[in-house]
Amino acid sequence: MIGASLGAAAYERAPEISGILAGAGPVEDTRPARLSAKTDAILTLSGIGIAFGGVKALSDVDLEVKGGEIRAVIGPNGAGKSSLINIISGLYHADRGRIAIDGQSFSRVPASRLARLGVARTFQNLALFGGLSVRDNIASGRVHTRRASFVEHIAGLPRARREDARIAEKVDRTIAFLHLDTVADRLVATLPYGLQKRVELARALVAEPKILLLDEPMAGMTATEKAEMAGFVRAARDRHGVTIILIEHDIGVVMGLSDRVAVLDYGRKIADGTPAEVRTDPAVIRAYIGTADGEGI
Amino acid sequence: MAVQALDAGRPSIDWQKWALPAALIAVAYCLIPAYASSYLVEAILLPFLALSLAAVGLNLLTGYCGQLSLGSSAFMAVGAFAAYNFNLRVEGLPLAATMILAGISAAGIGVVFGLPSLRLRGFYLAVSTLAAQFFVQWALTKFGWFSNDNPSGVISAPHLVIAGFSFDGATGRYLLSVTTVILLTALVWRLVNSATGRNFIAVRDNETAARVIGVPVLRTKLLAFAISSFIIGVAGVLWAFTYLRTVEPAGFNLDRSFQILFIIIIGGLASIRGAFLGAAFIVVFPLALSRLGAALFGWLFDSGVLDMSQRIVLGALIIIFLIAEPNGLSALLDRLKRRIGSRSS
């Protein structure tokens, strides 16, 4: 019970201890989970490291996300932002470190159980199902709640029909929330890029996740579309209380939107705090001015 | 507000959508049995129905679920030989039960050869389904038991009797075939429009996203292999029992697998209607070509030239379709309908 007595601040200040704690137990290590309960953290990354063919994409990154906050992770191109989100969603497996999601600790997050763990995500490059309508794409976000078998679907048995009706209702509410009514029955591949991004947000939101991972939700959008998307992201948090982890390349957009910002550079976390703190951090200024991505500061 | 949206989202019954299938069923059950010549039934409709059903099965796997297979005719062979053996070895087994058991046998083999799909994709998966093609053909030839020790592995169709009525005549075989095709197609139509069908499409369009939102990707792929092989297996029974009446393992070769793949490419991937359009094309095309060739070139157009020109034209057509209209005849038909619709309004 050393862990419980350490307290939040000590835990954050002593990565080597947290590393020992995280590495001590078997796969279902409960100690970091108890710690996170104490700090209201819904997601905790500790000592995450990953390398691709000898190139370190992330090294020793800690990140703690509180329930209900909008947490931005920013950084120049190639800073490791997408790797981080892919590790949280189980698409990549970290070489070292642990991930605690809502009290459950993993060294490798099982991607196929992600939705049932209460985590939904969007992708940097659209990952919609082009052959399905907007409505069906959104409905697929609740596939993890379905229990009826294919035989029940073919025969149209009560359980399959009940599931369909329940999901249709949630889909309709999400469509109304994100103002997608006019395009709901169109094939998703025929929509303009900005709307497709919004459909992807809808597919993630309809799952009613506890944690929502947004991988550059505003990339490639016009200024109006960015403002609109920022409004939806904020509304999703305010209305549904979902915790949001937002990866962004354009730091201007996230400053007004997020509660706390972590800055990555060359796979290391160089700053972490409120937008105001991060903005004046010399290391952040150096990282951004040192690269071509100076805009937004 | 949510209630309103729900009402708006519920589609009303679309009579126009049901008119064409109803008309086709009326033609299939009333006009054709009464007026079709036995040549039309034996040489065109029976192979058309069996190939259509096989194409519907393959389309489920390749068109909807995105898993390329070159083993279709192996699953047809499994269906045909399984039906033959169930009929031979189980006394008094009803024909419907024989066909269902044959389909289940094909589904079992389909799942086994679908296992590589859990690790392999696209071209590599296609190569691994070739294993099914060669293994099944080899096993059926090698082990005499499958053909009841016929020296050349040939099996002959049994008497087709349902509830005391014989379906051995051309019209009887046609009715048996068309009923089977309609029933299974209706089930597939229900399936592709259900959540399971949308899972197939999700796996096809973006496997990673499908996995992350909770689609059971592995189970979905194996299910696609199982259902697809079931349907192709039953199509094999129709091929052997209603069309050819006598088949050998060599009849279910790689050419047949490619033929079914070409049907869904020409007809349209992920379209049930496309499977029928493509099958109609593949069956009628050689006959039309031979008539046309004979009319244009007379005696010069012998069977060797016919065979050669058939392959050349078909190959060219597939290339044209893949480039110009990847969604096949089905999409072409849609475009034609829209054009007529816009002109009349």
Interface residues (C-beta under 8 A of the other chain):
Chain A: S89 G90 L91 A111 S112 R113 L114 A115 R116 A120 R121 F123 A127 L128 F129 G130 G131 L132 R135 D136 A139 S140 G141 V143 H144 R146 A148 F150 H153 I154 G156 A160 E163 D164 A168 E169 D172 R173 I175 A176 D181 A184 R203 A207
Chain B: M1 A2 A5 L6 G9 L187 R190 L191 S194 A195 T196 G197 R198 N199 I201 A202 R204 D205 N206 T208 A209 A210 R211 V212 I213 G214 V215 P216 V217 L223 I227 A270
